[in-house]
Amino acid sequence: MQGVIKAYDPTTKTGVVVRDTDMAEFDLATNALEGSVFRMLRQGQRVLFNLVDNQATQLRLGSEIDMGTPSFLTSASNADAGADAGTN
């Protein structure tokens, strides 16, 4: 399946991927990057992955073009920024 990285913490190697077809979110398995070309992941990065025990694993390159942060993530960030701006 293909999806987009929603979040990734390189220190703990934990993260979340959002599946393209239904926007379902899956945690990355602890070994998700083992054997892959990835050493680091960015928000908005497209990846292919398998599901094992409802966790994303065996990450590989998705689309050759980084599609950027999905709009459903940026609209939430913009709403938060607007709320923060009003509290100053």
HELIX and SHEET records of a PDB file:
HELIX    1   1 SER A   71  ALA A   85  1                                  15    
SHEET    1   A 5 GLU A  25  ASP A  27  0                                        
SHEET    2   A 5 THR A  14  ARG A  19 -1                                        
SHEET    3   A 5 GLN A   2  ASP A   9 -1                                        
SHEET    4   A 5 ARG A  46  VAL A  52 -1                                        
SHEET    5   A 5 GLN A  55  LEU A  61 -1                                        
END                                                                             
